[in-house]
C-alpha cells in the first residue's frame, strides 16, 4: 500500500491524467469518486481532451478541469503551439501543493502531462505503454487476484485502492457522476428506445439495416438513433425511427440516454455512458471481451456469440467468440428488450 503518500486526512492537490476517450473517462470516474470520498480535503484536478471536458465540468468531485487541446497541436506550427501550451500548463500549477499525479492513461503523452504538473510523485499502472513507466515514480500492479481478467473500471480502482483508503467503493460505483444533460427538441416525453449502432473500432458497428430490423419489432415505440457515422440513413426506414446521427452533442446525448426507456448499443462510448447512468441497457459485443470492456452496471446485459447474458456470466469460451448478429439475432434481441422492460 502507498498510505504514506496519502495519510488519513491528507490535503493538497492531486492531478488526474485521463485525457481520453469517452468510455475510458467514464470508466475512471468511480476511482476518482472513491478518491474524493476517502480524502475529502484533497483538491482534484482532471486533465482531459477538450472534446471530453464537458463530461467533467461542474462535477462535485473536482476542483477544476484542465482542457488538453491535443488536436490543436497537429499540422503546421503544431510543435510551437504544443510548446506554448505545456509552458502555460506547467506555470498554472505554480503555488499549488501538488502531492500526486495519477496517470490512468499509461501512454507517453499522459506520463509527460503528469511530469509537467510538478507533482511530487507520479503514480501509474504497471501495464503502461510507450515508455510511460519510466516517468512514473510508483507503478501499481494491474492483475487481479489470481491473475484473472479485470474490467477497465476495476483496473482504475486498483490504482486508488493501492493507497489503502478506508471507505467502501460501493458508493462510488453506485453514484451518478455525469452531468444532467441537455434536452433534445422533437422527442417524445418518454418511452422511447435509444439505439447506438456505430463504433470507430473495426467490426463493431451494426449499420442501418440492423436498426431497421429491430425497429420493426419495436413498432409501437419510438426508436431514437444516435452516434457518429459517415453512413447516411437510407430511405424507407420504419416510421417509428428518429435519426439523430451526427446531430446530437455530448450534452444532448447524455440527456437522451437519461430519458430513454431502454438503450441498445454496440461496444462504444455511449454504451458506457448508459451504464454509468444506470439505464436499462443491452450492450452488443461482436469481438471485444465484455469482461474487460462490457457495461459495468451489474443490471445491464450483453449480447455475445448469440447469447444474452450478464457480464459476469461470460466465460473464457464465450469471450473469444466472434460474430456480428444476424437478422434472427437482432429480432430476438428486440423481443428480449420488450420483455425485459425499461426498469
Secondary structure, DSSP 8 states (H G I E B T S, - for coil): --TTTS-TT--EEEEEE----HHHHHHHHHHHHHHHHH-TTEEEEEEEEGGGGGGTTT-TT-SEEEEE-GGGGSSTTHHHHHHHHHHHHHHTTTTS-EEEEEESS-SHHHHHHHHTTT-SEEEEETT--TTGGGG-SEEE----GGG----HHHHHHHHHHTT---S-THHHHHS--S------TT--SS--EEEE---SSTT----HHHHHHHHHHTTTS-EEE-S--SS---TT--TTEEE-TT---HHHHHHHHHH-SEEEEESSHHHHHHHHTT--EEEEESSS-HHHHS--STT-EEEETTEEE-GGG--HHHHT------HHHHHHHHHHHHHH---
